Amino acid sequence: MSRALLKFVRVSPNKARLIAREVQGMNAELALAALEFMPNKAAGIISKVIASAVANGDYEPEEVVITSCRVDKAAVMKRWRPRARGTASRIIKPTAHILVEVAEPAQENETTKKDA
C-alpha cells in the first residue's frame, strides 16, 4: 500500500469530495482515464495525487486499486470586498487536504476456489 497527500490545495472540499467519491474503489488506470475528461478543477488535482500515490509505491496504474480517496477541510483564507456605504463583505476562500491510498487488489487463494 502506498499513499500521497496534497495539503492546502486551493479547491473547495465539498466540490472535491464529489470527485473523490467517484474514483474510490476503482482501478487506478480507469480512474485516471475518467478524471481526464471531467471538467471540474478538482478532477485534475485528484488525478495528479493518484498518479503520485501510484509512483510512490513503484506500481503500474493497471495493477493497483484506489482503496481510499479522502478530502479534508483545511485552513480558510478570509478576504474583504468593499460594499456600499463604507461597509465590507467577507469572501471565504476554502482550501483542502487530499489523501489518496492505493494498494494491490486482494488475490483469492487457489485452494479456496477448488473447495467452493
N, C-alpha and C positions, 0 to 999 in steps of 0.2 A: 504494500500500500504506500502510495506517495501522496503528497498534498502540496498545494500552493495557496498563498494568502496574499491578497492585494488589499492594502489599507488606505483609507482616506481617499477613495476614488470619488470624483465629483459627479455622482449619479444618485437619484432618489432611491432609497432602499425599497420602497413599495413597488416601484416600477421594475427594479432589478429582480425582485422576488418572483414576479410573474414569469420572467425568462428562466430563472433558476429552477422553478418547479417543472418546467417543460423538459429540461435536459436531465434531471435527476433519474438515475437508474438506466440511462441509455448507454449504448456503446459509445466510446469517445469519438470514434471516427464519424459515426452517424450524427452525433451531437454537433461536431464542428461543421459538418456539411449543412445541417439545419440552421445553425446560427448564422452562417454566411449570408443567407437570404432573408433574414429577419431585419426589418427596417429600424428597430429600436437601437438607441445608443448603448444600452446595457448589453445587448447581444454581442456586439463587437468586443466589449470589455470582458465578458464572461468567456468568450471564445479564446482570448489570449490567456486567461487564467487556466483554462482547461489544458491548453497546449503546454503551458508551463508545468502543470502538475504531471502531465504525461512525460515530459522531458526530465523532470526531477527524479523519476523512478527508472529512467533508462528503458522505457517501454516503447512499443509502437502503438499508435492510436487504435488500430484494429484489434489489439489483444487485451484491452482494458475496458472496464465499465466504470461509470461515474457513480460512486457509492454515496457521496454526499456533496451537495452544492448549497452552501448556506450564505445568506446575505444578512449582515447585521448592521444596525444603525451606528453611525459614527458621530463625530462632532458636527455641529451645525454652524455654518457661517451666518452671521446676522449683519445685514446691511440696512441702510435707511434711504428712503426716497422722499424728497421734498413734496409736500402736497399744498393744497390751498390754505390760505390764512395763516401761514407760518407753521403749520403742523408737519408731521413726518409720518410716513407709513413704513412698517417693517417689512423687509424682504428676507425670507428664510431660504438659505441655500444648503440643502442637506448633502451629507457625504455618507459613504457606506464602506464596510469591510466585506470582501468577498472571499470565502474559503471553499476550495474545491478539493475533494479527495477522490482518487481513482485507485482501483485495485483489480487484480485479475479475477475473472469470474470463478466461482467455486465449481470444481470438477467433481462429478459423481464417480465413485469407485466402480470398477468393472464387476466386483463381486456383488455389490448391491443390485446392479442391473440384472445379473443372472438369477438372483434369488427371487426377483419380482415377477 
